[in-house]
Amino acid sequence: DRYRETHPDAQQAFLRGSLAMMGSRRTVADLLAARDAFEQAIRLDPEFALAHAGLAGAYASAGALTLLAPVEAYPRAERAVRRALELDPDLEDA
């Protein structure tokens, strides 16, 4: 659930990833930073649904902007969003 307690470092990593995804200019560096931050959050708290949803967004954006081959990016995004929904079926971000 969105409001459950999570590891403070996982929360910080999630916030870093979210900030990297903000703004109209998403560069390769921004998306790599976001991906790495979301993956760190997931390593620290594998049940952190928002981090999985964020990771899905990073991969989907990378595919849409062809910063990563869509054939590679979209399956990764789908796996991450499915995991987010497994953890929290009502998660709007997913």
N, C-alpha and C positions, 0 to 999 in steps of 0.2 A: 504494500500500500504506500502511496505517495508520502504519507506523513509519518512513517515509521522511523525509528531511530536508525541512523547509519553511522559508520565510522567517520569521525570528523575529517580525517585526511581524504576519505572517499568523497565527502561533500565538497571539500576544497578543490579536488581534482575535477569533479563534475562542474563546478562553477567556472574553473579555468577553461574547460572544454566549451561550455556554453558561451563564454565571452569570446572565444576564438571563432565561434559560429556566427556571431552578431555582425551586423553591418552589411553594407551593400557590396563590398569588395571582399570576396572570399578567394584568397590566393591559395596556391599549393601549400605554402608554409602554414597558413591559417588552418586548413583542413587537416594537415598532418599533426599540428599541435592539438587540435580538437580531438582527433582520433586517439592520439597518445594519452591525452588527459582522461577521456572516457574509458579507455582500456585500463588505465591506472585505477580509476574509481572502481571498475569491475573487479580488478584483482584484489583490491582492499575489501570490497563488499560485493560478492558475486550475486547477491539477491537485490541489488540496487536497480530497480526497474527503470528509473529515470536515466541512469547512466547507459543502460542498454538502448533506450530510445534515442539518447543523444548520439550514441555510436552509429545507430541506424541512419540518423540524419546526416552525419558526417559522410558516411559511405554513399548515401543517395545523392548528396550534393556533389561529391567527387565524380560520381557517374554522370550526373546531369551536365556538369561543366566539362566533361571529358578530361578531367584531371587524372582520372583512373578509368581504365577501360570499363564501359558499362557492363560487359559480360562478367567482369570481376567484381565491380562495385555493387551491383544490384543484388546478387545472391548474398553477399555479406550483409547488406542492409536488411534484406528479408530475414536472415537468421537472427540478427540483433533485434528487430522489431518483434519477431515471434517470441523470442525469449522475454522481452519486456512485457508482452501481453500474457505470457504464462505466469509471470510474477505478479502482474497487476492487470487483470482483464479490463478494468475501467480506466486505465491510464490514457488520458486524452492526448498526451504528447506522442504516444505510439501510433 
